[in-house]
């Protein structure tokens, strides 16, 4: 069994995944649009080039996402995508990059359980937690 986050966007999936690819060092393996699929008729004409499915591999773990049809989009709430980062320099780099044009809810800082932990919502509205896995 494998658990994979699936993120929903309001028309920004392609930009978000290209940003995550650069920021997180992953590789986009799928980026499909509504155009040419059976669902093409169910979205507005200006939505046909939006993403119906994207897949970004981070090592052997996928991050998945799509653009919800405009009448079905719901702002993300009640979860965070959590990244376990092995060293403090990488934690700081990833946190700062994700935080650009976003909103930090807890600055990256030392905690009782780890060397560094922080929380933010990125520019695309996705909540993240960054946890440096080095022991405190």
C-alpha positions in Angstrom: 0.0 0.0 0.0 1.2 3.5 -0.8 -0.1 6.8 0.4 0.2 9.7 -2.0 -0.9 13.4 -1.5 -3.3 14.6 -4.3 -3.5 18.4 -4.5 -6.4 20.3 -6.1 -5.8 23.7 -7.6 -7.9 26.5 -9.0 -6.3 26.7 -12.4 -2.6 26.9 -11.2 -1.6 23.3 -11.1 0.9 23.6 -14.0 2.6 26.6 -12.4 2.6 24.9 -9.0 4.1 21.7 -10.2 6.8 23.4 -12.2 7.6 25.5 -9.0 7.6 22.3 -6.8 9.9 20.5 -9.3 12.4 23.3 -9.1 12.0 23.9 -5.3 11.9 20.3 -4.2 14.3 18.9 -6.7 11.8 16.4 -8.1 10.9 15.4 -11.6 7.5 15.9 -13.4 6.6 12.6 -15.0 3.0 13.4 -16.0 1.3 16.7 -17.0 -2.0 16.0 -18.9 -4.6 18.6 -19.8 -8.4 18.2 -20.1 -8.1 18.7 -23.9 -8.6 15.4 -25.7 -10.1 13.5 -22.8 -13.8 12.5 -22.2 -13.9 15.3 -19.5 -13.0 18.0 -22.0 -16.8 18.6 -22.6 -17.4 19.0 -18.9 -15.2 22.0 -18.4 -15.5 25.5 -19.8 -13.6 26.1 -23.1 -11.0 28.3 -21.4 -10.3 25.4 -18.9 -9.4 22.7 -21.5 -5.7 23.4 -21.3 -5.8 23.2 -17.5 -4.3 20.1 -15.8 -6.4 17.0 -15.4 -3.6 15.1 -13.8 0.0 15.9 -12.8 2.6 13.7 -11.2 5.9 14.8 -9.6 8.3 12.2 -8.3 10.4 13.1 -5.2 12.8 10.2 -5.1 10.4 7.2 -5.2 7.4 9.2 -3.7 4.8 10.8 -5.9 3.1 14.1 -5.4 -0.1 14.2 -7.5 -2.5 17.0 -8.4 -4.9 18.6 -10.9 -7.0 21.7 -11.6 -10.5 21.1 -10.2 -13.2 22.3 -12.6 -14.0 25.9 -11.5 -17.4 25.0 -10.0 -15.9 22.2 -7.9 -12.8 23.8 -6.4 -12.6 23.9 -2.6 -9.8 25.8 -0.8 -7.4 23.3 0.9 -8.2 23.0 4.6 -7.6 20.4 7.3 -4.3 19.0 6.2 -0.6 19.8 5.4 1.8 18.3 3.1 4.7 17.4 5.4 8.3 17.2 4.1 10.9 15.4 6.1 14.2 17.1 5.3 17.5 15.5 6.4 19.7 18.6 7.1 19.2 22.1 8.3 20.5 23.8 5.2 18.0 22.0 3.0 15.2 22.6 5.4 15.9 26.4 5.3 16.2 26.4 1.5 13.0 24.6 0.9 11.1 26.5 3.6 12.2 29.9 2.3 11.5 29.0 -1.3 8.0 27.7 -0.5 7.3 30.7 1.7 8.0 33.2 -1.2 4.7 35.0 -1.9 3.0 32.7 0.6 2.1 33.0 4.3 4.2 31.7 7.2 2.2 30.4 10.1 5.1 29.2 12.1 8.7 30.3 11.3 11.3 27.5 10.8 12.7 27.0 14.3 14.1 24.5 16.8 11.6 22.4 18.6 11.7 19.8 21.4 11.4 17.0 18.8 13.6 18.2 16.0 16.4 20.6 15.0 14.0 22.7 12.9 10.3 22.8 12.1 8.0 25.3 10.3 4.6 25.7 8.8 3.4 27.8 5.8 0.8 28.1 3.1 2.5 28.6 -0.3 1.5 31.0 -3.1 -0.8 28.4 -4.5 -2.8 28.0 -1.3 -1.2 24.6 -0.3 -0.3 24.1 3.4 3.1 22.7 4.2 5.0 21.6 7.2 8.8 21.3 7.0 10.5 19.0 9.5 14.3 18.7 9.7 14.8 15.1 10.7 18.0 15.6 12.6 17.6 14.9 16.3 17.4 18.0 18.5 
